[in-house]
């Protein structure tokens, strides 16, 4: 979710990106042929006009589609009890309800446990509303409500279909990792802190068959998919959608999966037009392609996964505040207060938040830490420093996306990511000051379970 920005947008022209030559890649010597790989890509574009999510200021549903949006699945299997399934979706944020539907399917049909399912949302701001996320922002008529509710059901079914296809695709393969850089992400809190941090790392996992053909490209970047702003009403995946399309075009037969990093306080720069989203997508795809051309490091089994939840606390939860807000002038405060008072009347107490933390470790070669919600960039930088001997990628927007996750710096500075965003997300208020300590402690436990130790 991004703050509301009104910009004049010129008439957009969709520029078709030019096919690059089909490159031959130099890779490290494969040493582990014990893995099986399955990939799938499925269209999740709504088939009717639908409200788009991400900017509270929008006043009408989508007018068309500039780029289809997709869910992509990558399964990496050592054996049927040791495997990881990456599931990406080009939406603002998957809801707990959708994740639960997919989890149930994966558990019943394939005996996959919670730690083996790694969900990630691209956080595109030109994708459909995922009900009931951000329900404080919208007041739909009956027809629009039916459409967004039906879309959520359809999305869950489509992701299950993609999982089935990827399972049917399993065959022997190899993994290789490397890192690149892309510079278009800025810290968007410049007015509060002109020297805010960024993370320009572009981690890349190349997945091949035994013949060396690229089957999948998993890559990440810590930046909001907000190049396109609020008065644009056409569906797209923003910069990461264009990056994936470019990579799939340049690597025929491969599925490119974008994983959002700790992008909570990171915006693309410049932003405001569709063409800029195309340009950033191209820059990111080129950074990935450069990595693919270099010598990559083999990534081997064993695959170890762990998933735990930590209880976070909200501060200043005061029912009298909501009783005041519900009769006030601000429509968003009113709607949030209504939710809070309904919950309170059902016996809700002080307001805690169960926060999922997940890690996947491939031998000593690569570790991916999955943090949920809109995590600010410090969680990436601090963990990479703490686990300096791990080849670590810290993803954000994993599992559910129900709020921002600030750290001490952001809570001290205040602003949208600490306070105002909690209203739009329908959360009780800002987090307690110990939110970072609680998360870092639980990360330590999860990392230990997968064999990753700090400061070695
Ligand atoms: Zn956001």
Boltz pocket constraint, residues with backbone or C-beta under 6 A from the ligand:
constraints:
  - pocket:
      binder: B
      contacts: [[A, 1], [A, 2], [A, 123], [A, 224], [A, 264], [A, 374]]
      max_distance: 6.0
